[in-house]
Amino acid sequence: PMPTTSIYSRSDGIVAWETCRHAKPGRQVQDIEIQGSHIGMGWNPEVLQIVGDRLGQIPAQWQPYRHAA
């Protein structure tokens, strides 16, 4: 099993956000809603922070992403 994170936006404009969420919750599964457009995700600071957090984790020590306060 590999940890999986889905980043989606209800205002995406291209991909239906409902299809981005996992059908079944799991111990190493997380769906994260952000504010922004589909094209803007590549420059969205929140998305970049989430991706950096995900890539910096060791899969066996996976922890859910927690939004900065």
PyMOL Python script that loads the backbone (N, CA, C, O; Angstrom):
from pymol import cmd

cmd.read_pdbstr("""\
ATOM      1  N   PRO A   1       0.833  -1.206   0.000  1.00  0.00           N
ATOM      2  CA  PRO A   1       0.000   0.000   0.000  1.00  0.00           C
ATOM      3  C   PRO A   1       0.873   1.264   0.000  1.00  0.00           C
ATOM      4  O   PRO A   1       1.906   1.333   0.666  1.00  0.00           O
ATOM      5  N   MET A   2       0.426   2.234  -0.755  1.00  0.00           N
ATOM      6  CA  MET A   2       1.152   3.489  -0.869  1.00  0.00           C
ATOM      7  C   MET A   2       0.239   4.625  -0.412  1.00  0.00           C
ATOM      8  O   MET A   2      -0.924   4.679  -0.814  1.00  0.00           O
ATOM      9  N   PRO A   3       0.750   5.531   0.421  1.00  0.00           N
ATOM     10  CA  PRO A   3      -0.063   6.686   0.836  1.00  0.00           C
ATOM     11  C   PRO A   3      -0.539   7.476  -0.381  1.00  0.00           C
ATOM     12  O   PRO A   3       0.195   7.631  -1.357  1.00  0.00           O
ATOM     13  N   THR A   4      -1.766   7.970  -0.314  1.00  0.00           N
ATOM     14  CA  THR A   4      -2.354   8.703  -1.430  1.00  0.00           C
ATOM     15  C   THR A   4      -3.030   9.969  -0.924  1.00  0.00           C
ATOM     16  O   THR A   4      -3.790   9.938   0.044  1.00  0.00           O
ATOM     17  N   THR A   5      -2.743  11.081  -1.590  1.00  0.00           N
ATOM     18  CA  THR A   5      -3.372  12.355  -1.258  1.00  0.00           C
ATOM     19  C   THR A   5      -3.992  12.926  -2.524  1.00  0.00           C
ATOM     20  O   THR A   5      -3.347  12.977  -3.571  1.00  0.00           O
ATOM     21  N   SER A   6      -5.227  13.350  -2.425  1.00  0.00           N
ATOM     22  CA  SER A   6      -5.915  14.008  -3.532  1.00  0.00           C
ATOM     23  C   SER A   6      -6.127  15.474  -3.167  1.00  0.00           C
ATOM     24  O   SER A   6      -6.686  15.786  -2.115  1.00  0.00           O
ATOM     25  N   ILE A   7      -5.677  16.367  -4.044  1.00  0.00           N
ATOM     26  CA  ILE A   7      -5.867  17.805  -3.853  1.00  0.00           C
ATOM     27  C   ILE A   7      -6.894  18.242  -4.876  1.00  0.00           C
ATOM     28  O   ILE A   7      -6.727  18.010  -6.073  1.00  0.00           O
ATOM     29  N   TYR A   8      -7.958  18.875  -4.406  1.00  0.00           N
ATOM     30  CA  TYR A   8      -9.033  19.260  -5.322  1.00  0.00           C
ATOM     31  C   TYR A   8      -9.599  20.618  -4.943  1.00  0.00           C
ATOM     32  O   TYR A   8      -9.388  21.118  -3.838  1.00  0.00           O
ATOM     33  N   SER A   9     -10.326  21.201  -5.893  1.00  0.00           N
ATOM     34  CA  SER A   9     -10.982  22.481  -5.666  1.00  0.00           C
ATOM     35  C   SER A   9     -12.397  22.423  -6.237  1.00  0.00           C
ATOM     36  O   SER A   9     -12.604  21.950  -7.355  1.00  0.00           O
ATOM     37  N   ARG A  10     -13.342  22.894  -5.485  1.00  0.00           N
ATOM     38  CA  ARG A  10     -14.727  22.936  -5.965  1.00  0.00           C
ATOM     39  C   ARG A  10     -14.892  23.957  -7.081  1.00  0.00           C
ATOM     40  O   ARG A  10     -15.849  23.886  -7.853  1.00  0.00           O
ATOM     41  N   SER A  11     -13.966  24.903  -7.170  1.00  0.00           N
ATOM     42  CA  SER A  11     -14.022  25.909  -8.230  1.00  0.00           C
ATOM     43  C   SER A  11     -13.025  25.593  -9.344  1.00  0.00           C
ATOM     44  O   SER A  11     -12.602  26.495 -10.068  1.00  0.00           O
ATOM     45  N   ASP A  12     -12.648  24.330  -9.486  1.00  0.00           N
ATOM     46  CA  ASP A  12     -11.660  23.889 -10.464  1.00  0.00           C
ATOM     47  C   ASP A  12     -11.988  24.395 -11.873  1.00  0.00           C
ATOM     48  O   ASP A  12     -11.130  24.974 -12.539  1.00  0.00           O
ATOM     49  N   GLY A  13     -13.206  24.183 -12.318  1.00  0.00           N
ATOM     50  CA  GLY A  13     -13.621  24.644 -13.639  1.00  0.00           C
ATOM     51  C   GLY A  13     -13.327  23.669 -14.763  1.00  0.00           C
ATOM     52  O   GLY A  13     -13.835  23.850 -15.870  1.00  0.00           O
ATOM     53  N   ILE A  14     -12.525  22.642 -14.518  1.00  0.00           N
ATOM     54  CA  ILE A  14     -12.198  21.658 -15.553  1.00  0.00           C
ATOM     55  C   ILE A  14     -12.549  20.246 -15.092  1.00  0.00           C
ATOM     56  O   ILE A  14     -13.192  19.493 -15.824  1.00  0.00           O
ATOM     57  N   VAL A  15     -12.134  19.892 -13.894  1.00  0.00           N
ATOM     58  CA  VAL A  15     -12.374  18.548 -13.353  1.00  0.00           C
ATOM     59  C   VAL A  15     -13.446  18.635 -12.270  1.00  0.00           C
ATOM     60  O   VAL A  15     -13.373  19.482 -11.380  1.00  0.00           O
ATOM     61  N   ALA A  16     -14.425  17.767 -12.352  1.00  0.00           N
ATOM     62  CA  ALA A  16     -15.479  17.742 -11.327  1.00  0.00           C
ATOM     63  C   ALA A  16     -14.861  17.324  -9.995  1.00  0.00           C
ATOM     64  O   ALA A  16     -14.296  16.236  -9.878  1.00  0.00           O
ATOM     65  N   TRP A  17     -14.973  18.187  -9.002  1.00  0.00           N
ATOM     66  CA  TRP A  17     -14.323  17.929  -7.706  1.00  0.00           C
ATOM     67  C   TRP A  17     -14.769  16.619  -7.076  1.00  0.00           C
ATOM     68  O   TRP A  17     -13.990  15.975  -6.374  1.00  0.00           O
ATOM     69  N   GLU A  18     -16.012  16.216  -7.316  1.00  0.00           N
ATOM     70  CA  GLU A  18     -16.527  14.980  -6.715  1.00  0.00           C
ATOM     71  C   GLU A  18     -15.723  13.755  -7.160  1.00  0.00           C
ATOM     72  O   GLU A  18     -15.603  12.784  -6.414  1.00  0.00           O
ATOM     73  N   THR A  19     -15.177  13.805  -8.369  1.00  0.00           N
ATOM     74  CA  THR A  19     -14.413  12.661  -8.880  1.00  0.00           C
ATOM     75  C   THR A  19     -13.002  12.604  -8.313  1.00  0.00           C
ATOM     76  O   THR A  19     -12.298  11.613  -8.507  1.00  0.00           O
ATOM     77  N   CYS A  20     -12.585  13.641  -7.625  1.00  0.00           N
ATOM     78  CA  CYS A  20     -11.225  13.711  -7.076  1.00  0.00           C
ATOM     79  C   CYS A  20     -11.120  13.115  -5.676  1.00  0.00           C
ATOM     80  O   CYS A  20     -10.019  12.880  -5.178  1.00  0.00           O
ATOM     81  N   ARG A  21     -12.245  12.877  -5.055  1.00  0.00           N
ATOM     82  CA  ARG A  21     -12.238  12.351  -3.684  1.00  0.00           C
ATOM     83  C   ARG A  21     -12.261  10.837  -3.700  1.00  0.00           C
ATOM     84  O   ARG A  21     -12.872  10.225  -4.576  1.00  0.00           O
ATOM     85  N   HIS A  22     -11.596  10.237  -2.734  1.00  0.00           N
ATOM     86  CA  HIS A  22     -11.573   8.785  -2.628  1.00  0.00           C
ATOM     87  C   HIS A  22     -12.940   8.266  -2.194  1.00  0.00           C
ATOM     88  O   HIS A  22     -13.588   8.854  -1.328  1.00  0.00           O
ATOM     89  N   ALA A  23     -13.365   7.183  -2.787  1.00  0.00           N
ATOM     90  CA  ALA A  23     -14.668   6.603  -2.455  1.00  0.00           C
ATOM     91  C   ALA A  23     -14.669   5.982  -1.066  1.00  0.00           C
ATOM     92  O   ALA A  23     -15.687   5.999  -0.374  1.00  0.00           O
ATOM     93  N   LYS A  24     -13.525   5.431  -0.658  1.00  0.00           N
ATOM     94  CA  LYS A  24     -13.424   4.789   0.655  1.00  0.00           C
ATOM     95  C   LYS A  24     -12.318   5.462   1.459  1.00  0.00           C
ATOM     96  O   LYS A  24     -11.207   5.628   0.956  1.00  0.00           O
ATOM     97  N   PRO A  25     -12.604   5.850   2.697  1.00  0.00           N
ATOM     98  CA  PRO A  25     -11.526   6.390   3.541  1.00  0.00           C
ATOM     99  C   PRO A  25     -10.542   5.280   3.894  1.00  0.00           C
ATOM    100  O   PRO A  25     -10.889   4.100   3.923  1.00  0.00           O
ATOM    101  N   GLY A  26      -9.336   5.684   4.155  1.00  0.00           N
ATOM    102  CA  GLY A  26      -8.319   4.710   4.533  1.00  0.00           C
ATOM    103  C   GLY A  26      -7.319   5.337   5.480  1.00  0.00           C
ATOM    104  O   GLY A  26      -7.303   6.553   5.673  1.00  0.00           O
ATOM    105  N   ARG A  27      -6.492   4.503   6.066  1.00  0.00           N
ATOM    106  CA  ARG A  27      -5.510   4.969   7.037  1.00  0.00           C
ATOM    107  C   ARG A  27      -4.457   5.855   6.383  1.00  0.00           C
ATOM    108  O   ARG A  27      -3.945   6.772   7.025  1.00  0.00           O
ATOM    109  N   GLN A  28      -4.126   5.601   5.125  1.00  0.00           N
ATOM    110  CA  GLN A  28      -3.119   6.378   4.421  1.00  0.00           C
ATOM    111  C   GLN A  28      -3.701   7.082   3.202  1.00  0.00           C
ATOM    112  O   GLN A  28      -3.055   7.187   2.160  1.00  0.00           O
ATOM    113  N   VAL A  29      -4.916   7.555   3.349  1.00  0.00           N
ATOM    114  CA  VAL A  29      -5.612   8.263   2.271  1.00  0.00           C
ATOM    115  C   VAL A  29      -6.084   9.594   2.814  1.00  0.00           C
ATOM    116  O   VAL A  29      -6.632   9.669   3.914  1.00  0.00           O
ATOM    117  N   GLN A  30      -5.867  10.660   2.027  1.00  0.00           N
ATOM    118  CA  GLN A  30      -6.337  11.976   2.457  1.00  0.00           C
ATOM    119  C   GLN A  30      -6.786  12.779   1.238  1.00  0.00           C
ATOM    120  O   GLN A  30      -6.091  12.826   0.223  1.00  0.00           O
ATOM    121  N   ASP A  31      -7.939  13.401   1.350  1.00  0.00           N
ATOM    122  CA  ASP A  31      -8.460  14.320   0.341  1.00  0.00           C
ATOM    123  C   ASP A  31      -8.375  15.724   0.930  1.00  0.00           C
ATOM    124  O   ASP A  31      -8.864  15.970   2.033  1.00  0.00           O
ATOM    125  N   ILE A  32      -7.751  16.646   0.190  1.00  0.00           N
ATOM    126  CA  ILE A  32      -7.552  18.001   0.696  1.00  0.00           C
ATOM    127  C   ILE A  32      -8.180  19.001  -0.273  1.00  0.00           C
ATOM    128  O   ILE A  32      -7.801  19.075  -1.442  1.00  0.00           O
ATOM    129  N   GLU A  33      -9.138  19.762   0.229  1.00  0.00           N
ATOM    130  CA  GLU A  33      -9.778  20.790  -0.589  1.00  0.00           C
ATOM    131  C   GLU A  33      -8.998  22.103  -0.468  1.00  0.00           C
ATOM    132  O   GLU A  33      -8.646  22.537   0.629  1.00  0.00           O
ATOM    133  N   ILE A  34      -8.743  22.714  -1.609  1.00  0.00           N
ATOM    134  CA  ILE A  34      -8.064  24.011  -1.628  1.00  0.00           C
ATOM    135  C   ILE A  34      -8.954  25.011  -2.376  1.00  0.00           C
ATOM    136  O   ILE A  34      -9.930  24.626  -3.020  1.00  0.00           O
ATOM    137  N   GLN A  35      -8.610  26.267  -2.284  1.00  0.00           N
ATOM    138  CA  GLN A  35      -9.299  27.311  -3.037  1.00  0.00           C
ATOM    139  C   GLN A  35      -8.447  27.631  -4.261  1.00  0.00           C
ATOM    140  O   GLN A  35      -7.248  27.881  -4.130  1.00  0.00           O
ATOM    141  N   GLY A  36      -9.046  27.627  -5.442  1.00  0.00           N
ATOM    142  CA  GLY A  36      -8.289  27.980  -6.632  1.00  0.00           C
ATOM    143  C   GLY A  36      -8.815  27.288  -7.868  1.00  0.00           C
ATOM    144  O   GLY A  36      -9.716  26.452  -7.811  1.00  0.00           O
ATOM    145  N   SER A  37      -8.222  27.666  -8.991  1.00  0.00           N
ATOM    146  CA  SER A  37      -8.624  27.104 -10.274  1.00  0.00           C
ATOM    147  C   SER A  37      -7.736  25.921 -10.642  1.00  0.00           C
ATOM    148  O   SER A  37      -6.700  25.692 -10.018  1.00  0.00           O
ATOM    149  N   HIS A  38      -8.146  25.184 -11.648  1.00  0.00           N
ATOM    150  CA  HIS A  38      -7.385  24.031 -12.121  1.00  0.00           C
ATOM    151  C   HIS A  38      -5.995  24.471 -12.593  1.00  0.00           C
ATOM    152  O   HIS A  38      -4.985  23.923 -12.153  1.00  0.00           O
ATOM    153  N   ILE A  39      -5.951  25.442 -13.473  1.00  0.00           N
ATOM    154  CA  ILE A  39      -4.682  25.914 -14.026  1.00  0.00           C
ATOM    155  C   ILE A  39      -3.830  26.564 -12.933  1.00  0.00           C
ATOM    156  O   ILE A  39      -2.605  26.440 -12.955  1.00  0.00           O
ATOM    157  N   GLY A  40      -4.457  27.249 -11.984  1.00  0.00           N
ATOM    158  CA  GLY A  40      -3.733  27.937 -10.930  1.00  0.00           C
ATOM    159  C   GLY A  40      -3.101  27.034  -9.889  1.00  0.00           C
ATOM    160  O   GLY A  40      -2.282  27.497  -9.096  1.00  0.00           O
ATOM    161  N   MET A  41      -3.463  25.741  -9.868  1.00  0.00           N
ATOM    162  CA  MET A  41      -2.906  24.845  -8.852  1.00  0.00           C
ATOM    163  C   MET A  41      -1.386  24.752  -8.937  1.00  0.00           C
ATOM    164  O   MET A  41      -0.726  24.572  -7.914  1.00  0.00           O
ATOM    165  N   GLY A  42      -0.829  24.870 -10.120  1.00  0.00           N
ATOM    166  CA  GLY A  42       0.619  24.782 -10.288  1.00  0.00           C
ATOM    167  C   GLY A  42       1.375  25.926  -9.640  1.00  0.00           C
ATOM    168  O   GLY A  42       2.580  25.820  -9.411  1.00  0.00           O
ATOM    169  N   TRP A  43       0.683  27.022  -9.340  1.00  0.00           N
ATOM    170  CA  TRP A  43       1.306  28.196  -8.720  1.00  0.00           C
ATOM    171  C   TRP A  43       0.708  28.514  -7.355  1.00  0.00           C
ATOM    172  O   TRP A  43       1.124  29.472  -6.704  1.00  0.00           O
ATOM    173  N   ASN A  44      -0.240  27.738  -6.928  1.00  0.00           N
ATOM    174  CA  ASN A  44      -0.934  27.990  -5.671  1.00  0.00           C
ATOM    175  C   ASN A  44      -0.007  27.651  -4.491  1.00  0.00           C
ATOM    176  O   ASN A  44       0.407  26.500  -4.354  1.00  0.00           O
ATOM    177  N   PRO A  45       0.324  28.636  -3.636  1.00  0.00           N
ATOM    178  CA  PRO A  45       1.237  28.373  -2.521  1.00  0.00           C
ATOM    179  C   PRO A  45       0.761  27.250  -1.596  1.00  0.00           C
ATOM    180  O   PRO A  45       1.573  26.485  -1.076  1.00  0.00           O
ATOM    181  N   GLU A  46      -0.545  27.153  -1.393  1.00  0.00           N
ATOM    182  CA  GLU A  46      -1.063  26.093  -0.527  1.00  0.00           C
ATOM    183  C   GLU A  46      -0.822  24.717  -1.152  1.00  0.00           C
ATOM    184  O   GLU A  46      -0.436  23.778  -0.456  1.00  0.00           O
ATOM    185  N   VAL A  47      -1.047  24.599  -2.447  1.00  0.00           N
ATOM    186  CA  VAL A  47      -0.814  23.333  -3.147  1.00  0.00           C
ATOM    187  C   VAL A  47       0.666  22.961  -3.076  1.00  0.00           C
ATOM    188  O   VAL A  47       1.013  21.812  -2.801  1.00  0.00           O
ATOM    189  N   LEU A  48       1.533  23.943  -3.327  1.00  0.00           N
ATOM    190  CA  LEU A  48       2.973  23.671  -3.282  1.00  0.00           C
ATOM    191  C   LEU A  48       3.417  23.231  -1.891  1.00  0.00           C
ATOM    192  O   LEU A  48       4.284  22.367  -1.761  1.00  0.00           O
ATOM    193  N   GLN A  49       2.836  23.813  -0.863  1.00  0.00           N
ATOM    194  CA  GLN A  49       3.153  23.419   0.510  1.00  0.00           C
ATOM    195  C   GLN A  49       2.699  21.987   0.774  1.00  0.00           C
ATOM    196  O   GLN A  49       3.429  21.203   1.381  1.00  0.00           O
ATOM    197  N   ILE A  50       1.499  21.648   0.319  1.00  0.00           N
ATOM    198  CA  ILE A  50       0.983  20.284   0.504  1.00  0.00           C
ATOM    199  C   ILE A  50       1.857  19.274  -0.227  1.00  0.00           C
ATOM    200  O   ILE A  50       2.227  18.247   0.342  1.00  0.00           O
ATOM    201  N   VAL A  51       2.191  19.560  -1.487  1.00  0.00           N
ATOM    202  CA  VAL A  51       3.007  18.637  -2.279  1.00  0.00           C
ATOM    203  C   VAL A  51       4.383  18.458  -1.632  1.00  0.00           C
ATOM    204  O   VAL A  51       4.888  17.339  -1.547  1.00  0.00           O
ATOM    205  N   GLY A  52       4.990  19.558  -1.177  1.00  0.00           N
ATOM    206  CA  GLY A  52       6.278  19.462  -0.495  1.00  0.00           C
ATOM    207  C   GLY A  52       6.201  18.597   0.757  1.00  0.00           C
ATOM    208  O   GLY A  52       7.091  17.789   1.023  1.00  0.00           O
ATOM    209  N   ASP A  53       5.128  18.776   1.519  1.00  0.00           N
ATOM    210  CA  ASP A  53       4.926  17.973   2.729  1.00  0.00           C
ATOM    211  C   ASP A  53       4.791  16.496   2.374  1.00  0.00           C
ATOM    212  O   ASP A  53       5.394  15.640   3.022  1.00  0.00           O
ATOM    213  N   ARG A  54       4.001  16.199   1.348  1.00  0.00           N
ATOM    214  CA  ARG A  54       3.791  14.799   0.944  1.00  0.00           C
ATOM    215  C   ARG A  54       5.093  14.165   0.468  1.00  0.00           C
ATOM    216  O   ARG A  54       5.394  13.033   0.843  1.00  0.00           O
ATOM    217  N   LEU A  55       5.872  14.875  -0.354  1.00  0.00           N
ATOM    218  CA  LEU A  55       7.108  14.323  -0.897  1.00  0.00           C
ATOM    219  C   LEU A  55       8.186  14.163   0.169  1.00  0.00           C
ATOM    220  O   LEU A  55       9.086  13.337   0.022  1.00  0.00           O
ATOM    221  N   GLY A  56       8.100  14.942   1.230  1.00  0.00           N
ATOM    222  CA  GLY A  56       9.098  14.888   2.287  1.00  0.00           C
ATOM    223  C   GLY A  56       8.878  13.798   3.308  1.00  0.00           C
ATOM    224  O   GLY A  56       9.684  13.634   4.224  1.00  0.00           O
ATOM    225  N   GLN A  57       7.806  13.053   3.167  1.00  0.00           N
ATOM    226  CA  GLN A  57       7.507  12.011   4.154  1.00  0.00           C
ATOM    227  C   GLN A  57       8.027  10.645   3.715  1.00  0.00           C
ATOM    228  O   GLN A  57       8.080  10.328   2.527  1.00  0.00           O
ATOM    229  N   ILE A  58       8.402   9.860   4.696  1.00  0.00           N
ATOM    230  CA  ILE A  58       8.749   8.461   4.454  1.00  0.00           C
ATOM    231  C   ILE A  58       7.430   7.686   4.467  1.00  0.00           C
ATOM    232  O   ILE A  58       6.686   7.771   5.444  1.00  0.00           O
ATOM    233  N   PRO A  59       7.123   6.930   3.404  1.00  0.00           N
ATOM    234  CA  PRO A  59       5.822   6.256   3.329  1.00  0.00           C
ATOM    235  C   PRO A  59       5.450   5.456   4.572  1.00  0.00           C
ATOM    236  O   PRO A  59       4.286   5.457   4.974  1.00  0.00           O
ATOM    237  N   ALA A  60       6.405   4.777   5.185  1.00  0.00           N
ATOM    238  CA  ALA A  60       6.104   3.960   6.366  1.00  0.00           C
ATOM    239  C   ALA A  60       5.776   4.804   7.599  1.00  0.00           C
ATOM    240  O   ALA A  60       5.230   4.298   8.579  1.00  0.00           O
ATOM    241  N   GLN A  61       6.117   6.106   7.539  1.00  0.00           N
ATOM    242  CA  GLN A  61       5.849   7.003   8.670  1.00  0.00           C
ATOM    243  C   GLN A  61       4.845   8.086   8.285  1.00  0.00           C
ATOM    244  O   GLN A  61       4.845   9.176   8.858  1.00  0.00           O
ATOM    245  N   TRP A  62       4.001   7.782   7.323  1.00  0.00           N
ATOM    246  CA  TRP A  62       3.049   8.740   6.772  1.00  0.00           C
ATOM    247  C   TRP A  62       2.149   9.348   7.843  1.00  0.00           C
ATOM    248  O   TRP A  62       1.655   8.652   8.730  1.00  0.00           O
ATOM    249  N   GLN A  63       1.948  10.651   7.744  1.00  0.00           N
ATOM    250  CA  GLN A  63       1.038  11.389   8.621  1.00  0.00           C
ATOM    251  C   GLN A  63       0.137  12.263   7.763  1.00  0.00           C
ATOM    252  O   GLN A  63       0.588  12.775   6.739  1.00  0.00           O
ATOM    253  N   PRO A  64      -1.121  12.451   8.146  1.00  0.00           N
ATOM    254  CA  PRO A  64      -2.000  13.338   7.379  1.00  0.00           C
ATOM    255  C   PRO A  64      -1.453  14.773   7.372  1.00  0.00           C
ATOM    256  O   PRO A  64      -0.793  15.210   8.315  1.00  0.00           O
ATOM    257  N   TYR A  65      -1.743  15.476   6.300  1.00  0.00           N
ATOM    258  CA  TYR A  65      -1.349  16.882   6.204  1.00  0.00           C
ATOM    259  C   TYR A  65      -2.225  17.699   7.147  1.00  0.00           C
ATOM    260  O   TYR A  65      -3.435  17.487   7.231  1.00  0.00           O
ATOM    261  N   ARG A  66      -1.600  18.628   7.849  1.00  0.00           N
ATOM    262  CA  ARG A  66      -2.336  19.528   8.715  1.00  0.00           C
ATOM    263  C   ARG A  66      -2.091  20.946   8.241  1.00  0.00           C
ATOM    264  O   ARG A  66      -0.952  21.406   8.169  1.00  0.00           O
ATOM    265  N   HIS A  67      -3.186  21.638   7.916  1.00  0.00           N
ATOM    266  CA  HIS A  67      -3.089  23.022   7.444  1.00  0.00           C
ATOM    267  C   HIS A  67      -2.403  23.886   8.485  1.00  0.00           C
ATOM    268  O   HIS A  67      -2.656  23.750   9.682  1.00  0.00           O
ATOM    269  N   ALA A  68      -1.545  24.762   8.031  1.00  0.00           N
ATOM    270  CA  ALA A  68      -0.886  25.704   8.945  1.00  0.00           C
ATOM    271  C   ALA A  68      -1.930  26.650   9.538  1.00  0.00           C
ATOM    272  O   ALA A  68      -2.824  27.121   8.835  1.00  0.00           O
ATOM    273  N   ALA A  69      -1.809  26.915  10.809  1.00  0.00           N
ATOM    274  CA  ALA A  69      -2.792  27.790  11.486  1.00  0.00           C
ATOM    275  C   ALA A  69      -2.544  29.244  11.185  1.00  0.00           C
ATOM    276  O   ALA A  69      -3.274  30.108  11.671  1.00  0.00           O
TER     277      ALA A  69
END
""", "prot")
cmd.dss("prot")
cmd.show_as("cartoon", "prot")
cmd.util.cbc("prot")
cmd.orient("prot")
